[in-house]
Amino acid sequence: MSIVNAKEMLIKATEGKYAVGAFNVTNLIQLEAVVEAATEKKSPLIIQTSVTPSKFLKPEVIGAIYRTVAQSALIPICLHLDHCTDVPYCRTCADAGYTNIMIDASKQNFEENIRQTKEICRYCHRMDNISVEGELGTVSGIEDQVKVSEDEAALCDPGEALKFVNETGIDLFAPAIGTAHGVYKTKNPKLDFDRLAQIAELINGQGVKIPLVIHGGTGLQPAVVKKLVALGGAKFNVSTDLKHSLIDTTYEYISSHREEYNPGKVDIAVKEAIKGRIHYWIDLLGCAGKAG
């Protein structure tokens, strides 16, 4: 049950009123930490890579590592490509073994977004065990190569959301509701909960068909996270939190061990710090013990 796509685990999450953490990694240490933490919590897991680290590490290398780790794991694990705006690269990662692909054509006009998303759906659905995520509206902030200013950000139109889902054939849907990538400028960002509830009712009101995705998890207050999950958010993306943990832990360890030149000890410190953050998110999202 270890190598899976995202759709089936997220349908279960939507029905069970919990969310699955989708954690961005940039290296093997982070990846192993995420898998170990999820295994300890008996939680389903989505490993994510953004486009830049995917290209740097090479998708075929990431795919091979994923298969090696996931095949021996006791939990279901999905490998997800996040926010890819390049249609050919989406296909490259699907070929390399990713089991969920996000084609992000949200900055295109509505019809072009549908066209590109539909193209990737057709490609991935012809292959075995690959689901597809699409986005409507634009999430502000910076996520890898995707940069959206607050002025450019646009919330998802509920009426267009239903048409988008029906015409593209996507498996997962990420509606923009006011969350942001990176670090929030306030502890209480303005999120449109009513919009999310309306979209969830339109798409999944008669039974769960297309699980919903929440981008921009880092920095949200626990009560806000729980409300988003209760309203139908089934895949919860976390990236910036893990980047900060990696860099801060590395800096702190090296600063306090200036006479020590043992990279392995730095890796251990980073791994434990990342695991701590994954434990936090799994508990908050309610997915501990849901791997069965």
DALIN-V797068 format. One record per residue. RES is the residue in one small letter. PHI is phi in radians with two decimals (NA if undefined). OMEGA is omega in whole degrees, -180 to 180 (999 if undefined). BURIAL is I if it has 9 or more other ideal C-beta (glycine too) atoms within 8 Angstrom, else O. Layout:
[[RES,PHI,OMEGA,BURIAL] [RES,PHI,OMEGA,BURIAL]]
This chain:
[[m,NA,-168,O] [s,-1.35,-179,I] [i,-1.61,-175,I] [v,-2.44,168,I] [n,-1.56,-172,I] [a,-1.52,-167,I] [k,-1.11,-175,I] [e,-1.10,-179,O] [m,-1.14,-178,I] [l,-1.46,171,I] [i,-1.10,177,I] [k,-1.05,-180,I] [a,-1.12,179,I] [t,-1.08,179,I] [e,-1.14,-178,O] [g,-1.55,178,O] [k,1.09,171,O] [y,-2.30,178,I] [a,-2.23,176,I] [v,-1.78,178,I] [g,-1.26,176,I] [a,-2.00,-167,I] [f,-1.90,179,I] [n,-1.31,177,I] [v,-2.15,179,I] [t,-2.15,179,O] [n,-2.74,-177,O] [l,-1.17,-179,O] [i,-1.09,177,I] [q,-1.09,-178,I] [l,-1.05,180,I] [e,-1.12,179,I] [a,-1.11,-180,I] [v,-1.09,-179,I] [v,-1.14,180,I] [e,-1.09,-179,I] [a,-1.14,179,I] [a,-1.14,178,I] [t,-1.12,178,I] [e,-1.07,-180,O] [k,-1.57,-177,I] [k,0.93,-177,I] [s,-1.98,168,I] [p,-1.09,-171,I] [l,-2.54,170,I] [i,-2.08,173,I] [i,-1.58,-180,I] [q,-2.05,164,I] [t,-2.26,171,I] [s,-1.36,-173,I] [v,-1.18,-176,I] [t,-1.07,176,O] [p,-1.13,177,I] [s,-1.10,179,I] [k,-1.22,-179,I] [f,-1.14,-179,O] [l,-1.43,-178,I] [k,1.47,-175,O] [p,-1.06,180,I] [e,-1.22,176,O] [v,-1.23,178,O] [i,-1.05,179,I] [g,-1.06,-180,I] [a,-1.18,178,I] [i,-1.12,179,I] [y,-0.99,-179,I] [r,-1.08,-180,I] [t,-1.10,-179,O] [v,-1.22,-174,I] [a,-1.21,-178,I] [q,-1.09,-179,O] [s,-1.74,-179,O] [a,-1.43,180,I] [l,-1.75,180,O] [i,-2.19,174,I] [p,-1.28,-177,I] [i,-2.28,177,I] [c,-1.95,174,I] [l,-1.91,-170,I] [h,-2.06,171,I] [l,-1.63,-172,I] [d,-1.76,172,I] [h,0.84,177,I] [c,-1.59,180,I] [t,-1.67,-174,I] [d,-1.89,-177,O] [v,-1.00,179,I] [p,-1.05,-180,O] [y,-1.24,173,I] [c,-1.01,180,I] [r,-1.15,179,I] [t,-1.01,-178,I] [c,-1.25,174,I] [a,-1.08,179,I] [d,-1.12,-175,O] [a,-1.46,176,I] [g,2.04,173,I] [y,-1.10,-177,I] [t,-1.92,170,I] [n,-2.57,-177,I] [i,-2.12,172,I] [m,-1.80,170,I] [i,-1.61,-177,I] [d,-1.84,176,I] [a,-1.86,-173,I] [s,-1.19,178,I] [k,-1.50,175,O] [q,-1.44,174,O] [n,-1.19,-172,O] [f,-0.99,-177,I] [e,-1.18,179,O] [e,-1.24,175,I] [n,-1.04,177,I] [i,-1.06,-176,I] [r,-1.09,-178,O] [q,-1.16,-179,I] [t,-1.13,179,I] [k,-1.10,179,I] [e,-1.06,-180,I] [i,-1.21,177,I] [c,-1.05,180,I] [r,-1.07,-178,I] [y,-1.13,-176,I] [c,-1.22,-177,I] [h,-1.28,173,I] [r,-1.35,179,O] [m,-1.61,-177,O] [d,-1.60,167,O] [n,1.19,176,O] [i,-2.18,175,I] [s,-1.80,-174,I] [v,-2.30,176,I] [e,-1.95,176,I] [g,-2.21,-177,I] [e,-2.26,176,I] [l,-2.29,-167,I] [g,1.46,-178,I] [t,-2.18,179,I] [v,-1.56,-178,I] [s,-1.28,179,I] [g,1.75,-176,I] [i,-2.13,174,O] [e,-2.30,-178,I] [d,1.04,-176,I] [q,-1.49,-177,O] [v,-1.64,-179,I] [k,-2.14,-178,O] [v,-2.30,179,I] [s,-1.31,179,O] [e,-1.07,179,O] [d,-1.19,-179,O] [e,-1.43,-175,I] [a,-1.08,180,I] [a,-2.42,-180,O] [l,-1.34,-178,I] [c,-1.26,176,I] [d,-1.45,-177,O] [p,-1.00,179,I] [g,-1.12,178,O] [e,-1.21,-178,I] [a,-1.04,-179,I] [l,-1.13,178,I] [k,-1.13,-180,O] [f,-1.05,-179,I] [v,-1.09,-177,I] [n,-1.19,-174,O] [e,-1.47,-177,O] [t,-1.53,-175,I] [g,1.42,-179,O] [i,-1.14,179,I] [d,-1.71,180,I] [l,-2.31,-176,I] [f,-2.25,179,I] [a,-1.90,177,I] [p,-1.53,177,I] [a,-1.34,-177,I] [i,-2.22,178,I] [g,1.98,174,I] [t,-1.24,-176,I] [a,-2.48,173,I] [h,-1.38,179,I] [g,1.54,-177,I] [v,-1.81,179,O] [y,-1.20,180,I] [k,-1.42,180,O] [t,-2.44,177,O] [k,-1.28,-178,O] [n,-2.24,179,O] [p,-1.10,-178,I] [k,-1.43,179,O] [l,-1.92,-178,I] [d,-1.69,-180,I] [f,-1.11,-179,I] [d,-1.09,179,O] [r,-1.12,178,I] [l,-1.09,180,I] [a,-1.08,180,I] [q,-1.14,179,I] [i,-1.12,179,I] [a,-1.07,179,I] [e,-1.19,180,O] [l,-1.09,-173,I] [i,-1.56,-172,I] [n,-2.12,-177,I] [g,-1.12,-180,O] [q,-1.79,-176,O] [g,2.17,-174,O] [v,-1.23,178,O] [k,-2.01,-175,O] [i,-2.24,179,I] [p,-1.03,-177,I] [l,-1.77,-175,I] [v,-2.06,175,I] [i,-1.92,175,I] [h,-1.66,176,I] [g,1.38,-177,I] [g,-1.32,-175,I] [t,-1.04,175,I] [g,1.63,178,I] [l,-1.30,178,I] [q,-1.17,-178,O] [p,-0.90,-180,O] [a,-1.13,179,O] [v,-1.20,178,I] [v,-1.01,-178,I] [k,-1.10,179,I] [k,-1.20,178,I] [l,-1.09,178,I] [v,-1.18,180,I] [a,-1.08,-180,O] [l,-1.47,175,I] [g,2.16,177,I] [g,-1.23,-173,I] [a,-1.89,175,I] [k,-2.05,-174,I] [f,-2.08,-174,I] [n,-1.47,178,I] [v,-2.29,-179,I] [s,-2.28,-174,I] [t,-1.03,179,I] [d,-0.98,-178,I] [l,-1.30,175,I] [k,-1.11,179,I] [h,-1.09,-180,I] [s,-1.08,179,I] [l,-1.08,-175,I] [i,-1.24,-179,O] [d,-1.13,-180,I] [t,-1.15,178,I] [t,-1.06,-180,I] [y,-1.08,-177,O] [e,-1.14,-179,O] [y,-1.17,-179,I] [i,-1.12,-179,I] [s,-1.10,-178,O] [s,-1.67,179,O] [h,-2.36,-173,O] [r,-1.15,-179,O] [e,-1.63,-175,O] [e,-1.87,179,O] [y,-2.18,-178,O] [n,-2.28,-178,O] [p,-0.99,-179,O] [g,-1.06,179,O] [k,-1.25,174,I] [v,-1.11,180,I] [d,-1.04,180,I] [i,-1.11,180,O] [a,-1.08,179,I] [v,-1.12,-179,I] [k,-1.04,-180,I] [e,-1.16,178,I] [a,-1.13,179,I] [i,-1.10,179,I] [k,-1.03,178,I] [g,-1.06,179,I] [r,-1.21,179,I] [i,-1.16,176,I] [h,-1.00,179,I] [y,-1.02,-176,O] [w,-1.20,179,I] [i,-1.10,177,I] [d,-1.12,-178,I] [l,-1.15,-177,I] [l,-1.39,176,I] [g,1.40,-175,I] [c,-1.73,176,I] [a,-1.10,180,I] [g,1.35,-176,O] [k,-1.77,-176,I] [a,-1.34,-176,I] [g,-1.28,999,O]]
